[in-house]
Amino acid sequence: AGTDNLVSGAIYYGALEPGSCVSSSRLAVTVTLNTTAAPTGDAVQNFCSQDSPTVADLVTVEGSTTWYNQASGGTAYAGTDALSDGTIYYGEITANGCVSTSRFAVTANVYTTAAPTGDAIQNFCSQDSPTVADLVTVEGSTTWYNQASGGTAYAGTVALSDGTTYYGEI
């Protein structure tokens, strides 16, 4: 019957039955039922807010994943949609023309890292040959740059120059 479930690997034979006549031969069709598993990868993915992460930044081992706002049904996100901290995104893939049987849940953590803190004016003795490594922040482990954004990082061995502003990033 047309409502019977197909069985993978089974052979089905089709005949034409126009009017009261049946075709003298039948067409043999072997059925292959494809199953596509859910995508895989890291269930928690971390991003920095200053990188403006989007849904396209979420990754799976399989690649080419469509992300949704629900475990089933729901609305697909555009790749350009901004990621939201703590939000769960549900990914599905299509392989061999079949959509995955379930969706892969990924929690996106979008971290905002504050600027380092400390004394904005730091004094050194020239006879001590101070270097960039001598600059201090409360947080420690700071990378120093020649510009407020972008720019070039200084090596810790670079000599400090009187009156120069150094920009720290943690």
C-alpha positions as YAML, in Angstrom:
chain: A
units: angstrom
residues:
- id: 1
  name: ALA
  ca: [0.00, 0.00, 0.00]
- id: 2
  name: GLY
  ca: [1.14, 3.55, -0.55]
- id: 3
  name: THR
  ca: [1.16, 4.11, 3.22]
- id: 4
  name: ASP
  ca: [3.56, 1.23, 4.01]
- id: 5
  name: ASN
  ca: [6.96, 2.26, 5.42]
- id: 6
  name: LEU
  ca: [9.90, 1.62, 3.13]
- id: 7
  name: VAL
  ca: [12.67, -0.69, 4.35]
- id: 8
  name: SER
  ca: [16.29, 0.16, 3.56]
- id: 9
  name: GLY
  ca: [17.88, -2.47, 1.31]
- id: 10
  name: ALA
  ca: [14.55, -3.93, 0.23]
- id: 11
  name: ILE
  ca: [13.68, -4.27, -3.44]
- id: 12
  name: TYR
  ca: [10.27, -3.06, -4.57]
- id: 13
  name: TYR
  ca: [8.71, -3.90, -7.93]
- id: 14
  name: GLY
  ca: [6.48, -1.45, -9.74]
- id: 15
  name: ALA
  ca: [3.96, -2.20, -12.45]
- id: 16
  name: LEU
  ca: [1.70, 0.05, -14.49]
- id: 17
  name: GLU
  ca: [-2.00, -0.65, -14.26]
- id: 18
  name: PRO
  ca: [-3.72, 1.59, -16.80]
- id: 19
  name: GLY
  ca: [-7.37, 0.60, -16.96]
- id: 20
  name: SER
  ca: [-7.77, -3.16, -16.54]
- id: 21
  name: CYS
  ca: [-4.38, -4.14, -18.05]
- id: 22
  name: VAL
  ca: [-1.20, -4.70, -16.01]
- id: 23
  name: SER
  ca: [2.24, -4.15, -17.51]
- id: 24
  name: SER
  ca: [3.99, -7.34, -18.65]
- id: 25
  name: SER
  ca: [7.20, -6.47, -16.73]
- id: 26
  name: ARG
  ca: [7.99, -4.63, -13.52]
- id: 27
  name: LEU
  ca: [10.60, -2.05, -12.58]
- id: 28
  name: ALA
  ca: [12.84, -3.17, -9.68]
- id: 29
  name: VAL
  ca: [13.81, -0.40, -7.23]
- id: 30
  name: THR
  ca: [16.27, -0.93, -4.38]
- id: 31
  name: VAL
  ca: [15.62, 1.45, -1.50]
- id: 32
  name: THR
  ca: [18.36, 3.13, 0.51]
- id: 33
  name: LEU
  ca: [17.16, 5.13, 3.50]
- id: 34
  name: ASN
  ca: [19.76, 7.74, 4.42]
- id: 35
  name: THR
  ca: [20.03, 9.02, 7.97]
- id: 36
  name: THR
  ca: [21.92, 12.19, 8.79]
- id: 37
  name: ALA
  ca: [23.13, 12.50, 12.35]
- id: 38
  name: ALA
  ca: [23.23, 15.83, 14.19]
- id: 39
  name: PRO
  ca: [26.38, 17.90, 13.72]
- id: 40
  name: THR
  ca: [29.14, 17.59, 16.32]
- id: 41
  name: GLY
  ca: [31.68, 19.90, 17.91]
- id: 42
  name: ASP
  ca: [32.22, 21.95, 21.04]
- id: 43
  name: ALA
  ca: [28.97, 22.40, 22.97]
- id: 44
  name: VAL
  ca: [30.32, 25.62, 24.54]
- id: 45
  name: GLN
  ca: [32.02, 28.16, 22.29]
- id: 46
  name: ASN
  ca: [33.73, 31.29, 23.59]
- id: 47
  name: PHE
  ca: [34.03, 34.63, 21.84]
- id: 48
  name: CYS
  ca: [35.31, 38.13, 22.61]
- id: 49
  name: SER
  ca: [32.79, 40.95, 22.28]
- id: 50
  name: GLN
  ca: [35.36, 43.24, 20.66]
- id: 51
  name: ASP
  ca: [35.49, 40.77, 17.73]
- id: 52
  name: SER
  ca: [31.73, 41.31, 17.07]
- id: 53
  name: PRO
  ca: [30.99, 37.58, 16.76]
- id: 54
  name: THR
  ca: [28.12, 36.43, 14.58]
- id: 55
  name: VAL
  ca: [26.23, 33.19, 14.04]
- id: 56
  name: ALA
  ca: [28.62, 32.46, 11.15]
- id: 57
  name: ASP
  ca: [31.41, 32.18, 13.76]
- id: 58
  name: LEU
  ca: [29.79, 29.11, 15.37]
- id: 59
  name: VAL
  ca: [31.56, 25.95, 14.22]
- id: 60
  name: THR
  ca: [30.86, 22.24, 13.89]
- id: 61
  name: VAL
  ca: [33.10, 19.41, 12.75]
- id: 62
  name: GLU
  ca: [30.91, 18.96, 9.67]
- id: 63
  name: GLY
  ca: [30.81, 22.65, 8.67]
- id: 64
  name: SER
  ca: [27.95, 24.17, 6.67]
- id: 65
  name: THR
  ca: [25.49, 24.20, 9.55]
- id: 66
  name: THR
  ca: [22.15, 26.02, 9.70]
- id: 67
  name: TRP
  ca: [21.52, 27.49, 13.16]
- id: 68
  name: TYR
  ca: [18.10, 27.82, 14.80]
- id: 69
  name: ASN
  ca: [16.61, 29.38, 17.93]
- id: 70
  name: GLN
  ca: [14.93, 26.11, 19.03]
- id: 71
  name: ALA
  ca: [15.81, 22.42, 19.29]
- id: 72
  name: SER
  ca: [13.12, 21.67, 16.69]
- id: 73
  name: GLY
  ca: [11.09, 23.95, 14.49]
- id: 74
  name: GLY
  ca: [11.83, 27.57, 15.23]
- id: 75
  name: THR
  ca: [13.46, 30.22, 13.11]
- id: 76
  name: ALA
  ca: [16.79, 29.98, 11.33]
- id: 77
  name: TYR
  ca: [19.38, 32.65, 12.12]
- id: 78
  name: ALA
  ca: [21.19, 34.59, 9.41]
- id: 79
  name: GLY
  ca: [24.96, 34.19, 9.48]
- id: 80
  name: THR
  ca: [25.25, 37.93, 10.10]
- id: 81
  name: ASP
  ca: [23.12, 37.86, 13.28]
- id: 82
  name: ALA
  ca: [25.17, 38.89, 16.33]
- id: 83
  name: LEU
  ca: [25.83, 36.21, 18.94]
- id: 84
  name: SER
  ca: [24.28, 36.84, 22.33]
- id: 85
  name: ASP
  ca: [26.06, 35.83, 25.54]
- id: 86
  name: GLY
  ca: [24.63, 32.71, 27.18]
- id: 87
  name: THR
  ca: [22.29, 31.95, 24.30]
- id: 88
  name: ILE
  ca: [21.89, 28.38, 23.06]
- id: 89
  name: TYR
  ca: [22.01, 27.97, 19.28]
- id: 90
  name: TYR
  ca: [20.76, 24.76, 17.64]
- id: 91
  name: GLY
  ca: [22.54, 23.52, 14.51]
- id: 92
  name: GLU
  ca: [21.41, 21.10, 11.84]
- id: 93
  name: ILE
  ca: [23.08, 19.87, 8.68]
- id: 94
  name: THR
  ca: [21.89, 18.40, 5.41]
- id: 95
  name: ALA
  ca: [23.73, 15.45, 3.85]
- id: 96
  name: ASN
  ca: [22.63, 13.22, 0.97]
- id: 97
  name: GLY
  ca: [19.51, 15.37, 0.73]
- id: 98
  name: CYS
  ca: [18.50, 14.53, 4.31]
- id: 99
  name: VAL
  ca: [18.26, 16.97, 7.20]
- id: 100
  name: SER
  ca: [19.88, 15.78, 10.43]
- id: 101
  name: THR
  ca: [17.63, 13.75, 12.70]
- id: 102
  name: SER
  ca: [18.28, 16.12, 15.61]
- id: 103
  name: ARG
  ca: [20.00, 19.44, 16.27]
- id: 104
  name: PHE
  ca: [23.28, 20.09, 18.05]
- id: 105
  name: ALA
  ca: [23.03, 22.59, 20.94]
- id: 106
  name: VAL
  ca: [25.84, 25.14, 21.34]
- id: 107
  name: THR
  ca: [26.01, 27.69, 24.13]
- id: 108
  name: ALA
  ca: [27.76, 30.89, 23.03]
- id: 109
  name: ASN
  ca: [29.73, 32.78, 25.67]
- id: 110
  name: VAL
  ca: [30.52, 36.32, 24.56]
- id: 111
  name: TYR
  ca: [33.03, 37.85, 26.93]
- id: 112
  name: THR
  ca: [33.70, 41.51, 27.41]
- id: 113
  name: THR
  ca: [37.17, 42.19, 28.73]
- id: 114
  name: ALA
  ca: [37.58, 45.53, 30.45]
- id: 115
  name: ALA
  ca: [40.63, 47.70, 29.94]
- id: 116
  name: PRO
  ca: [43.43, 47.27, 32.45]
- id: 117
  name: THR
  ca: [43.48, 49.56, 35.47]
- id: 118
  name: GLY
  ca: [46.26, 51.20, 37.40]
- id: 119
  name: ASP
  ca: [48.15, 54.46, 37.66]
- id: 120
  name: ALA
  ca: [47.78, 56.51, 34.48]
- id: 121
  name: ILE
  ca: [51.07, 58.29, 35.27]
- id: 122
  name: GLN
  ca: [54.04, 56.13, 36.19]
- id: 123
  name: ASN
  ca: [57.44, 57.57, 37.11]
- id: 124
  name: PHE
  ca: [60.79, 55.88, 36.55]
- id: 125
  name: CYS
  ca: [64.42, 56.80, 37.09]
- id: 126
  name: SER
  ca: [66.33, 57.08, 33.84]
- id: 127
  name: GLN
  ca: [69.47, 55.50, 35.40]
- id: 128
  name: ASP
  ca: [67.39, 52.29, 35.90]
- id: 129
  name: SER
  ca: [66.91, 52.01, 32.09]
- id: 130
  name: PRO
  ca: [63.15, 51.33, 32.36]
- id: 131
  name: THR
  ca: [61.47, 49.23, 29.67]
- id: 132
  name: VAL
  ca: [57.89, 48.53, 28.63]
- id: 133
  name: ALA
  ca: [58.00, 45.46, 30.92]
- id: 134
  name: ASP
  ca: [58.30, 47.87, 33.88]
- id: 135
  name: LEU
  ca: [54.83, 49.38, 33.24]
- id: 136
  name: VAL
  ca: [52.37, 48.12, 35.85]
- id: 137
  name: THR
  ca: [48.61, 47.43, 35.90]
- id: 138
  name: VAL
  ca: [46.42, 46.01, 38.65]
- id: 139
  name: GLU
  ca: [45.64, 43.00, 36.46]
- id: 140
  name: GLY
  ca: [49.24, 42.28, 35.43]
- id: 141
  name: SER
  ca: [49.92, 40.43, 32.15]
- id: 142
  name: THR
  ca: [49.23, 43.48, 29.97]
- id: 143
  name: THR
  ca: [50.23, 43.94, 26.33]
- id: 144
  name: TRP
  ca: [51.29, 47.50, 25.55]
- id: 145
  name: TYR
  ca: [50.57, 49.26, 22.24]
- id: 146
  name: ASN
  ca: [51.49, 52.49, 20.49]
- id: 147
  name: GLN
  ca: [47.82, 53.38, 19.78]
- id: 148
  name: ALA
  ca: [44.51, 53.34, 21.67]
- id: 149
  name: SER
  ca: [43.15, 50.74, 19.19]
- id: 150
  name: GLY
  ca: [44.94, 48.68, 16.59]
- id: 151
  name: GLY
  ca: [48.55, 49.72, 16.37]
- id: 152
  name: THR
  ca: [51.70, 47.78, 17.10]
- id: 153
  name: ALA
  ca: [52.49, 45.93, 20.31]
- id: 154
  name: TYR
  ca: [55.71, 46.83, 22.08]
- id: 155
  name: ALA
  ca: [58.18, 44.16, 23.13]
- id: 156
  name: GLY
  ca: [58.83, 44.18, 26.88]
- id: 157
  name: THR
  ca: [62.48, 45.03, 26.20]
- id: 158
  name: VAL
  ca: [61.72, 48.33, 24.45]
- id: 159
  name: ALA
  ca: [63.07, 51.30, 26.41]
- id: 160
  name: LEU
  ca: [60.46, 53.69, 27.80]
- id: 161
  name: SER
  ca: [60.50, 57.13, 26.26]
- id: 162
  name: ASP
  ca: [59.78, 60.21, 28.40]
- id: 163
  name: GLY
  ca: [56.37, 61.74, 27.68]
- id: 164
  name: THR
  ca: [55.17, 58.83, 25.51]
- id: 165
  name: THR
  ca: [51.70, 57.40, 26.11]
- id: 166
  name: TYR
  ca: [51.51, 53.59, 26.17]
- id: 167
  name: TYR
  ca: [48.16, 51.84, 25.72]
- id: 168
  name: GLY
  ca: [47.55, 48.63, 27.67]
- id: 169
  name: GLU
  ca: [45.31, 45.70, 26.79]
- id: 170
  name: ILE
  ca: [44.66, 42.52, 28.75]
...
